Amino acid sequence: MHTIIILAHGSLGEWDELIFLSIAAIFLIMMGIAWVRSRVSTPEALEESPEESSTSASNNEERFPLEK
């Protein structure tokens, strides 16, 4: 007895399911790659350039001290 899985149906017959599953697999692979890349890379907001560190020191000198 054959198990029939109906995910997509059309004029291509069984090829519809193959095309549907291959597109779903490609999508999942691309999302997995994007997720791995986002977990490995450092966000740009957290990276501090040398230019920003020199300006932050000058900003601290221009500010008023907090009162206790």
C-alpha positions in Angstrom: 0.0 0.0 0.0 1.4 3.4 -1.0 1.3 6.3 1.4 0.1 9.4 -0.4 1.3 12.7 1.0 -0.7 15.6 -0.4 1.2 18.9 0.2 0.6 20.5 -3.2 -1.5 19.4 -6.0 -1.6 20.5 -9.6 -1.0 19.5 -13.1 2.5 18.2 -12.4 1.3 15.3 -10.2 4.0 14.0 -7.8 6.5 16.6 -9.0 4.4 19.3 -7.2 5.3 17.7 -3.8 9.0 17.5 -4.8 9.1 21.1 -5.9 7.3 22.2 -2.8 9.5 20.3 -0.4 12.7 21.5 -2.2 11.6 25.1 -1.9 10.8 24.5 1.8 14.2 22.9 2.3 16.0 25.8 0.6 14.2 28.3 2.8 15.0 26.4 6.0 18.7 26.1 5.0 18.9 29.9 4.2 17.2 30.7 7.5 19.6 28.4 9.3 22.7 30.0 7.7 21.4 33.5 8.5 20.8 32.5 12.1 24.3 31.0 12.5 25.8 34.1 10.9 23.9 36.4 13.3 25.0 34.3 16.3 28.7 34.4 15.3 29.1 38.0 14.3 29.4 40.9 16.6 26.7 43.6 16.2 27.9 46.8 14.7 26.6 48.8 17.6 28.8 47.0 20.0 32.0 47.5 18.0 33.8 50.7 19.1 36.0 52.5 16.6 39.1 54.4 17.8 37.4 57.7 16.6 34.5 57.2 19.0 36.7 56.6 22.0 38.6 59.8 21.6 35.4 61.9 21.3 33.8 60.2 24.3 36.7 61.4 26.5 36.3 65.0 25.4 32.5 64.8 26.0 33.1 63.7 29.6 35.3 66.8 30.3 32.6 69.1 29.0 29.9 67.8 31.2 29.0 69.0 34.7 29.8 66.7 37.6 26.8 65.1 39.4 26.0 66.3 42.8 25.7 63.9 45.7 
